[in-house]
Amino acid sequence: MNNIQKQETINLRIKKNKELIIEQLKRIPIVQAVCEKTGVSRASYYRWQKKDKKFKKQTEKAIFEGILLINDLAESQLISSIKDKHMTGIIYWLKHNNKKYATKVEVTAKLKGNNKLTSEQETLIKQALNFASLTDVKKNEQRENK
């Protein structure tokens, strides 16, 4: 076998390994695990990514698809946990999907002296509260003006 044939064989093997890595990343979006499963070193994986922009884009897309798959599996397990009346799953779901059970932030302070806010400070605080969705400042202003 001459050098050209050897290089063609190596290139063909690399192409097959790249395809295998991409398929595995769609199922397991963890580079280390995929490298171990396919027998490709992490160094080779990252070297290929650096040299081959198309491969890099394909692996990024495959990792994203893999993450979506794992998210679906996790949500499925969470729903099964809720159906099985496991309180941890129930609490988690409610805290993240129902405002009534969401974690709340309470801010308290003791003010001394005359700490009047300027109109600019009041505007900034109202904007911050609106952004944080802690209160609807416009509705509160309408109530105060009545």
N, C-alpha and C positions, 0 to 999 in steps of 0.2 A: 504494500500500500504506500503510495507516494504522499508527499506533504499536502498536496491539494486535496486528495481523497480524505486524509486525516482531518484536515480543517473542515471539509464538508460534513464529515461524520460528527465532529464536535459541534458545529453550528446547528445541525439537525437535532442533536441531543439537547442543546441549550434551548432551541425553539420549543421542543416538547416539554422540557422542564418549566419554561415560562408559562405555557398553556396550562400545565398541571397546577402550578402555583396560583394562577388566576382563578381556576375552578375551585381550588381549596379555600382561597380567601373569601369566596362567596358563601362558604359554609362555616368557616372558622376565621373570623377577621383578626387573627393574631399572628403576626409575622413569624415569631419564634416557633409556634406550634406547627404552622404550615411548613416552615423550613425543615423541621424535624421529620414531619410526616412524608415530605417529598424527597428527603435526602439531599437537599440543596443547602449549602451553608448560608448563614445570614450575610456574610461578606460578599458572596456571589450575588445574592438577592439585591443588596444595596448597590453593588457595582453595576449590575444590569440596569437598575433604576436610574443610576446616574448617567449611563451611556445611552440608554434607550428611552427617549421621552414618551414614545407610544406605550411601552411596557409600563412606565411609571403611571401614566394616565389610566391604563387598564387596571393596574393594581389598586390605585386609589378608588376607582369606581367599584371594584370587586370588594374592597374593604367596606365601603359604604353599604353595598348590598348585603354583606355579611352582618353588619351592625343592625340593619333593618330586620333581617331574619331573626337575630338573637333577641331584638326588642319584641318581636311578635311572639317568640317562644316564652319570653319572660312575662309578657302580659297574659298569655294563655295560662301560665302557671299561677299567676296572681289571681285570675278569675277562678281557677280551680280551687285555690286556697280559700277564696271568699265563699264559694259554693260549699266547701267542707267546713264552714263556720270557724275558720282560724282567725282569731281576733287581730293578729298582726297584719294580715292581708286586708282585713276590713278597715282597720285604722289607716293604713297606708293609702288605700283607695280614697277614703273620705277626705283625708288631709290634702290630697293632691287633686281632687276632682269636685270638691264641694266647698264653696267659700265659707260656709257656716263652720266647718271643721278645720279650716286652714290655720296654720300657725300665725299668730297675731303678734305685732310689735306694739308695746306700750311705752310711751315716752313720758317721763315725769321730771319736773324740775322745780326748784325753789328759787324764786327771783327776789332779789333784794333791791330796795330803792326804786327809783323811777326808771324802769327799763322799757320805755316806750319804743316801739318799733317805728322805723321810718316807713314811708309808703313804699319805698323800693324794697325794703326788707320784707314787708307784708306780702308784696307781689311775689317775691322769690319763694317765700314759704308756701303760698297758695299754689304756685306752679309745682313745687316739689311734692306737695301732698297730692296734687292731681296726677303727677307722673307715678307716684308710689301707689295710686289707687286706694289710698286710705280713706279718702273722703271726696265727695263731690263738692268742691268749693263753690261753684256757681249756684248750686241749690241752697247751700248754707247762706250765701250772700243774699239770695232772694228772700229767704226767711227772715234774715236780720233787717232787711229794708222794709218789710211789711209793718 
